[in-house]
Amino acid sequence: MPATLLKVKQLKKYFPIKRGLMSKAASQVHAVDGVSFDILPGETLGLVGESGCGKSTTGRLILRLLEPTSGEIFFQGNEIFSLSKKKLRSMRRNMQIIFQDPYASLNPRMQVEEIIGEGMLIHGLVKNRTERRECVLELLERVGLKKEHLNRYPHEFSGGQRQRIGIARALAVKPQFIVADEPISALDVSIQAQVLNLLMDLQQEFGLTYLFIAHDLSVVEHISDRVAVMHLGQIVELANSDDLYKQPLHPYTQCLLSAIPVPDPDNQPQRIILKGEIPSPANPPSGCRFHTRCPYKMDICAEIEPEFKAVEAKHFVACHLMD
Ligand code: SF4
């Protein structure tokens, strides 16, 4: 197995904006604009940023649910956008997604047994329905549900239980890699920690690798080995979790961290309030895309785009303050 499970290189996704149905694209939304990162087998990379920054689009590109404008993604050394249909099918089994809204992602007309077991039959992981039922029952128990839940429909469950069904469905096809797209943000706070702990336990047990997408740095702190911070379609900082939380170097990361309450109010960093609107990804600012809101803006920031570079071992930042 290659040292890197997933490699994303200069990934871009632009969505056309049309004025009418038949008209040509008037402009483009730069949803993902030159994103590169690696994920090692068994690790969790947290991908964090405000809504609309391109993190979910990145997740969907990795799963090839979207085609890119340009760039490459290698999974186990194979470039996924040039795979044959047969190889794509096997890759799809190996890469699964857990969605933010567990209710919208479960077919309301299917019973739990079918929802979780559907992929097992499609990918030939079980011989017949009896074997499938046994496997689904095992999975139900593993994610904290009961065997009497087997023949129920999604509407009969709470939000947390539905997310457990979504997790069991992702696990059912024995994947190596899971994109967890804001898997706890739609859940009650009291349930969030339970689902997070479940995901961490399952990672240990099954040797899973996660891309864990969230809009809040506090959510990914405990689950992530490394964290990438995304702003307007680009990664602005990427580091080991410990380094990023102890010594955030990009002003945007510092701002996100300052918004997280800490248990001891005496140690609460001063809140950095950003002024101004989030710029439109259809018309991103010149130079550093954060310059319209950055408290440390310099003249160069509006003119020249900062290079995303290593400033310490395994700590990458795109900011002229680091030049
Ligand atoms: Fe702020 Fe300039 Fe750094 Fe951008 S490059 S984050 S505007 S200091």
Residues whose N, C-alpha, C, O or C-beta is under 5 A from the ligand:
A	BS01	SF4	P251 C288 F290 H291 C294 Y296 K297 M298 C301 P306 A318 C319 H320 L321
